[in-house]
Structures are given as structure tokens and as C-alpha cells.
Amino acid sequence: MKIVYSFIFLLFACGLQAQFLQAPPSGDNQLSIVSQSVSGVATVTVRYNSPDVDGRQGKIWGQLVPYDQVWRVGANENTTITFSADAQVEGQAIPAGTYGFFLIPGESSWTLIFSKTNTAWGTFVYDETEDQLRVQVKPENAEYNEYLTFEFTERKPDYTVLAMKWENLAVPFRIAFPAHELVIESFRAQLKSNIGLFFWEAPNQAAEYCLEHDVYLDQGLAWAEQSVQIKPQFENLMTQSKLLEKLGKTAEAEAAKTMAMKLGTPNDLYYLARGLQAQKENEQALAIYRQNQERFGDMFITQLGLGRGYSATGNHAAALKHFQQALTLADSPRRKENLERLIAQTKKALDGKN
């Protein structure tokens, strides 16, 4: 029995010897973590230890960091890069995951290495057969950086550019994600919850995304129809109409637009017409301004709309009449100031015509 107790004590003692305190890193090789979201649906995260130049300027590349040899890109354990979703590095596919990141420096070309092993210490156990991806890139001259740094130097809706910078050199590379695909997948998941079943706004928002970016139009139309089924509104019927029009379903688009107009408020119709004017569809805009006034009567917004509609079609006399009527209905100094400016512009246009 004593032998058993002694053996257990020995195991416990060995376990105690293996425990260490967490202490600050030695030297100036501070741990750094930098992360960047792409369209809110994908993330790139870099975890690295950042050495400094420490008076070795001009002796980093080709000396401290030899050319044509695998480098851990920092100090201590190897640098890691995490992609939250499948990505492309300089146009080459890489699955989502965390990778050990290495570089092979060269005088004119560098090799990026993404290793499936992400827990190694330095390059001591690096194994080329564990590479997930290798990519060739060009280094660039850069402003001086005392500390090795990873920086996201460009950010777009579907990609970011990540650069390793140290001393007077930078190694940038582009990381792209299928942003629209990821957004649509996210919408699909979210719309399975109560917000997609009981609230018209959520599926309409998803449909508007498809419309705005001209992607997944059939899916966008399905979401618009889902929104209308929950509760027909001016907004979702107009979204449905625009998607139907993009899909070449002209008659159905016009029917949805007609339904939307019946539900629209004076402001809805006014801004619909303003949007048409921005597209140079001035006659269509004027027709909606007229419909707005016929339906809701003499209001500030209906008279302002008629003034804008007639002005855009060249009937400045009619425009002046409606602008002046709108001025009498203006209920704030800002609106009055705006109308006075429009009236002055219209009078000037009339004088020039005469």
C-alpha cells in the first residue's frame, strides 16, 4: 500500500513541476493580434510576436532574415492567420481555418506559406508536406517601421489587403471573400427565425440587398413576396416591383407598383417621383406628382412636388405657381428658405426664356 501511495505522490509532484507562471514575454517581442471584418460576414485575424529592428537597420533582409529560407514572420511561436470563411489569397482558394503563416524572402519575389500546422514554435518542425497553400508576391518599399507589423492597408466590400511591414519593406497580399454569397447565407439563416415569419421589414431588407447589388434576384423576389404576404406596404411592394422589372416581368412589375401607389403616403409618392427625376424620367415623375396632389389635396409636399415636376419638364410658369403655393404652406423657416430659393431660380429661368 505504501508503494501505491508513493507512486501517486510521485505523479503529483511531477505534475506540480510542470506548472509555470504566466509572465511577460522576454525582450521586446510583444504579442500582437490584428483583425479585420469584410462586409461584416467574414473576418481575417493575425496573431504574431513582433520583434523590433533594435539598431539593425540595413541588416534585416538577407542577413538577420536570410533570403530563400523559410521564416516564421516574427518571433517565438509561428505567426497564425485565421480565415472565418473560405477565402482567396491572391486569387487562389484557401478553406476557412487557422494556418501557420511563413514567408520565404527573396530579393525580388517572396513566397507566402499557409501551413495546416498552426501550433509550431518557429520553423524548427516546419514540414513542406503540411502546406495548404503557397503564393508568390512582390515586396514593396515602405516607410520605416521599427516593429514588425501586420496592417490592413485596403478595405473593400469583398476583399482586404494585408501587409507585413518591417524596417523599410512591406509585403502586401489580397484576401478576398465571396461576400454576397456569405451575406445571402446569413440572411437565409436569420429569416428562419421569428423576424422572417412575423415582421415584413426583415425579408424586405434582404430583398433590397439583392436589388441594390444586382445579385440573387430570384431569391430577392422570393423574399419580397414573403414580406408582402406578411403585410403589404408601399416599401415592400415597390421592392417587389423593381425586382420583377429586373427579371423582365414587366406586367407583374406594373401591377405591384400600382398596388404600392395605393398604399403610399404623400411623402412616399413624393420621394418615388424624385427618384424617377434622378433617372431623368421626368414625365413619369410629373404623373406621380399629379396623382399625389389629386389623392391628398393641397399640402406642402404635393405642391412642392408639382413645382419640381413642372420645372423639370420645362413648364416654368406652372412650376412658379406651385412653388408659390407651397411657400404659403411651408411650416418651418428651413422650408420657407428652400422655397424662396426655388422661386428665385424659377423666375430667373422665366426671364431667360422671355
N, C-alpha and C positions, 0 to 999 in steps of 0.2 A: 504493500500500500504506500509506503514511503517513496518507493521508486516512482509510482504513478504521480504522486504529488510533486516530486522533484521535477519530473518531466513537464508537468503543466506549468510549474513556476518558470522553468527554463524558456518555454514557449512565450509566456507572458513577458518575461524580461527582454527577450529578443524583439518582441513587438514594441516594447517601450523604447528600445534603442533606435527603432526605425522612424520614430516620430520627430519632426523638426518644426521649429517655429517659422511662421511666415515673416520674412524680413525684407527690407528694401533691397532692390537689385544692386549688385556691386557695380561700381563705376558709373558712367553716365548713360548706360544702355537702357533707357526708360521704356517700359511697356507702353505702346500706343495702340489705340483702336479707332478706326475711322469707318463710317458707314454712310451710304448714300441710297436714298429711295429713288426708284424710277417709276413715275406715274402713280406712286402710292400703292403699286401692286407687286413690285419686286425690289429686292434690296441686295446691295453688294457691301460686304463687310471685310475689312482688312485688319488683321491682328499681327503686330510686329514689334520687335525690340529695336529701338532707334539709337544707333551709335552716333557720335559726333566726329567731326574732322579732327579737332584737337591738335591744330598746328601742322597737320599733314597735307595741307593744300598742295596740289600738284603731284601728290604721291598716292592718291587713292586708286585711280583707274590704271590697271596694268601693273600695279605694284602691291598695295595692300589688298586690292581685289584683282587677282590675276585675270588676264584675258583667257578665253577658251576653256575655262574651268567652271564647274557648277558652283554657284554661290547661293547662300541661304537668304540673301537680301536682308541683312540686318545683323543681329547678334543673338546669342543664346539659342533657344529652340527655334525651329524654322518658322518663317512667316506663313500665315494661312490666309486664304481668300475664300469667303463663303458666298455662294450664289443661292438666293432663296428660291429661284425658279430656273428652269432650263434657259441657257443663255447662249450668246455667240461672242467669242473673243476674236476680234479682227476677222469676222465673217465665218469663223469655224465653231461648230457646235460643241457645247460642253453641258453635261447634265447638271441639275441642281445638286448642291452639296458643298462640303468644306474640303479644300485642297491645300496640300503643302505647296508653297509657291517658291520657285527657284528661278534664278537667271543664269545664263551663260553670257558674260560680257564679251564683246568683240570691238574692234576698233571702228567698224562701220556698221555692223549688224549685231543685234542681241537676240537671244533665244529666251522666250518665256516658257517656263515649265510648270504645269499643273499636275502635281503628283497625288495619287489616290491615298498615299500615306501622309497624314497631317499631324502626326504626334512625334516626329523625329526631332532629335537635337542636332541642329546644324545640318551638315551634309555627310556626317560620318557613316550613316547607314542608307544614304540615298541609293535607290535602285531604279535604273532607267526603265526596267520592265514594268514598273508600277506607274509610269506616266499615263495620265489621262489625255493630255494634250500638250503639244509643243507648237509655238507660234513664233515666226520671225518678225521683228520690228526694228525700226531705226531709232537710235538715240538722238537727242537734240541738245544743243547748248542751252543753258538756263542761268537765271540769276543765282547767286551764291546761296546755298543752304548749308548751314553749319551742321544741322541734324538731318539724318536720313528721314525722309518724309514721304508719305503717300498722300496724294491730293487729287480730288476730283476736279479736273480743270474745265470740264464741259458737261452741261446737263441739258438733255433734251427729253421730250415725252417718251421716247422709246430707246434711248441709249445714254450712256455716260462715258466720259473719257477719264481713265485713272492713270496717274503718272507717278512713278517712283522718282524722287528728286534727292540728290545728294551732291554736295560740293557744287560744281558748275555744270552738272549734267542732269538731264531728265529723260526718262523712258516712258512715253505715253502709249496707252493702248485703249482701243474702243471696246466697250462691253454693251451689247445690245440684248434687248428682251422683246418677245412678241407681246408688246404692251396691250394692244387692242384685244388679243386673244385672252390675256390674263384678266383684263377688265370685264370682258363678257362672261368668263367663267365665274368671276366674283359676283357679278350681277345675278347670274343663274342661281348661285347658292343662296344669296341674300333673299331673292324673291320667292324662295320656297317657304320662307317664314311668314308670319302674320302680316308683315308690311306689304308683301306681294299679294295677299289674299283679301285684305280689307281696306287698303289705302290706295287710292288711284294715283297719288303722286309718285310713288316709288317705281312702278312699271313705266310710267310716262317718262321719268328721269332716264331710265335705261334706254327707252326708245329714242329719246332726244340725243343721247350719246351716239347711237348708231347713225342717226340722221346727220348730226353735226360732223362726224368723222367719215361719213360715207362708207361704213363697214357693217357687215352682218345685217343688211337691210331687211331680209325676210324675218330674222329674229326680232329686229326692231319693230316691224309691223305687228308681229305677234304680241309683243309687249304693249304696243299702243292699243291694240284691240282688247287686251286684258285690262288695261286701265279704263277704257271706255265702258267695259262691262261692269266694272266696279261702280263707276259713277261718271256719266257723260259730262264733260266740261269743255269749255272753249279751248283750253290748252291742249288736252289730250286728243280732241277731235282734229285740231289743226296739225298736231304731230302726226296723227294717222293720215290726214290728207296729204301732207308733204311726202311721207314715206310711200304712199300709194302712187303719187305722181312720179317719184324717182323710179319706182318699179314699173312704170309705163301703164298703170291702171288709171287712165285719165278720168273716165266716167265715175269710178268709185271715189277718186280723189275729190272731184267736184261735189259729189253727194255729201262726203264727210265735211267739206268746207262749208256747205250750205247749212248743215246741222250746227256747226260751230258758230256761225254768224248769228243764229237764232239764240244761242246761249251767251253770246258775248256782251260785255258791259261797254259803255261808251269809251272807256279807256282801252279795252281790248281791241275794239274796232279801229280806234284812232291809231294805235301802235301797229296794227296789222297793215293799215294803209301806209304808214310811214315806212315800214319795211319794204313795201312794194315800190315806194318812191326811191328808196336807196338802190333798188334794182332797175330803176328807170322805167318802171311800169306805171307811168303817170295816169293814164286813162283808167286803169283798173283801180288805182288808189282813189281817184276822184269819185268813182262809182261807190266805193265803200264809204267815203266821207259823206256823200249824199244820203246813203242808206242810214248812216249813223244819225244824221240830223232828222231824217224822216221818222225814225223809230223813237228817238229820245227827245226830240224837240230842240229848242234854242237853249243850249248850255255853252259854257265857256269852251269846253273841249270840242263840241260839234262845230261851233263857229270857227274856232282856230283851225280845225281840220279842213273845212271848206275853203278858208283863206289859203291854206297851203296847197290844197288840191288845185284851185283855180290858178294860183301863181305858177305852179309847175307846168300847167298846160298853156300858159301864156295869156290868160284872161285876167290881166292885172286890175281892170276896173271892178270885176266881180270879187277878186281877191281883196281889194281895198275895202269894199263894202263889208265883207265878213270879218276882216281883221278889226274894223272899227266897232262892229257889233260885239266881237269877243272882248274888246277893251272895256266896254261897258259892263261886262260880266266878270271881269278879272277880279279876284278876291284877295290878291296879295301884291305888295309892291314889286316883287320879282316878276310876276306875270304881267303886270302893267308895263314895266320897263321893257320886257321882251316884246310885247305887242307894239309899243311905241317905236321900237327899232324896226319891226317888220313893216309897220305903216310907213315909216320914212323910206325904207328900201322900195316899197311898192310905189310910192309917189314918185320916186326918182326914176323907176322903170317906166311909169306912165309918161313922165316928162320927156324921157328919151324917145319914147315911141311917138309922141306928138311932135 
